[in-house]
Amino acid sequence: MNHSEHTNTTWLFEITPKNKFFTLNLKEVWQYRDLLLLFVKRDVVTMYKQTVLGPLWYLIQPLFTSITFTIIFNNLAGISTGTVPPFLFNLAGITVWNYFTACLTGTSNTFGANAGIFGKVYFPRIIVPISIVISNLIKFGIQFLIFIVFYLYYYAQGATVSLNPLAVFFPFLIVLMGVLGLGLGMFISSLVTKYRDFSYLISFGVQLLMYVSAVMYPLALIKEKIPNYAWLVQYNPLAYIIETTRYMLLNVGSISILGLAYTVGVTIALLLVGVLIFNKTEKSFIDTV
């Protein structure tokens, strides 16, 4: 090949040193979109493949959790949900919360769960956590359909429930919740490769986080009852997403534009930090995982 032919050649792939400290590799992710869809299919098919009830677990978990919260927090503790039935109030918060936890716990073990694949073939590693976030949308969709069924039931029974016009922006909240779980999960997955015992704290930490995320109580209640500790909830971006969800779907509670702006800022920051640490870890994780 002479010099003129060499300069006019268009290469399909080009191998270059990975010297960028931060990169999303969106072009490369798009080139591997078929693999991304295969990972999504794998996650959906294998999640409950060896269980007795299969996909019914998608329905059982939020229903039983909502019933438990209703008995403990509303009936025994006397937490008021206004004109909205307590069960429906809790189900709205749990449905959105479950999507976040599924994204977080799924992506937090990216390197450990896929070490065999990562060590044999190259593809953009970030495809795996992205596929988890997408596949969990299917689980969220099933659980949200259950919420709609109970919503229509209570509405038919004469309960005071109504959609707020801002409900058209509800998909934005779901994307925000997924990105938040993705960013935090990628950050945690990088820590787990070096500190194995950190993985045991994830499930415990998620449970604690739920209690300061306004899942089972109105955001205004914490400010009224225990104002000295309200900052634990007010600085939690998840609380604003869940509170806004109930405001949009049940027309109860309040919406804070400042709180949502803070949530978007924290989400973007966590995503950038998560990608940065993830990219750094993927270069050497095979030696420590």
PyMOL commands that set and color helices and strands:
alter all, ss='L'
color gray80, all
select helices_A, chain A and resi 3-7+26-31+33-47+54-76+86-107+110-113+115-118+127-156+165-194+198-211+219-225+227-229+231-234+237-250+257-282+285-287
alter helices_A, ss='H'
color red, helices_A
deselect
rebuild
show_as cartoon
